[in-house]
């Protein structure tokens, strides 16, 4: 049960926030950072935060890189403001 809730939360957060940025590179970078943070939290709940962060970064980067700006666009990334 705990793993299902964790997986659903991670998936929703990655999809909702993967579109941060205007270019594929920006979305991949922000998705990787968001995924790493979410993965570290999820991994900590399961006993291995480093593995969770690595998995979250890979998934978040992929989701962010393959999304389009018209899907979700929250503006310029923090590092470009």
N, C-alpha and C positions, 0 to 999 in steps of 0.2 A: 504494500500500500504506500509506504513512504517513498519508494522508488518511482511509483507511478505519479505521485504528486510532484516530486522533484523533476521528473522528465517533462511533465506538462508545463510546469512553471518555467523551466529552462527554454522549452520550445516557444512558448508565448513571448517570453522576453526577447529571445533572439529574433523572432520574426518581427516583433513590434519595433525593435530598435536597430535592426540591421541596416536600415536605409539612411542612417545619419551620414550626410555628405553628398556632394554633387557629382563626384567622379567615382568610377569603380574602385580606384585605389583608396580614396577616402572612406568609402563605405566598407571596404575590406578591412582597413585598419581599425575603424571604429567598431565594426562588428567583432573583430578579433579581441579588442580590449573589453568590450561588453561581455563577450562570451567567456573570456578568461576569468573575469570577475564572477560571473554567474557560475561558471564551472568550479571555481575555487570554493565557493560557498556550498555548492552541491557535493563536491568531493569531500569537504570537511564533514558534512553530515554523514557521509558513507565511509569516512576514515582515511581518505587519501586526497588532500586538497591539491597537491601538485599534479596528479594525474587528471583530476577534474578540471583544473585550469588549462592544462594542455589540450584536453579534448574540447573544452569550451572555446578556446582560441581558434582551433582548427574549424570547428563547425561555424562559429560566429564569423570568421573571416570568409569562409566559403559562402555563407548566406549573404553577407554584406557585399561581397564581390560580384555575386551573380544576380543581385537585385537591381532593379532599375530605379532611377531617381523619381519617376512618376509613381512608383509604388508607395514609397514613404520618403518624404524629404523634410527633414527637420532643420534644414539650413546648413550653413557652413560649420565645419567641425571647430571645436574649441581652439585647436592649435593653429587655425587660420584666421581667427578673429582679431 
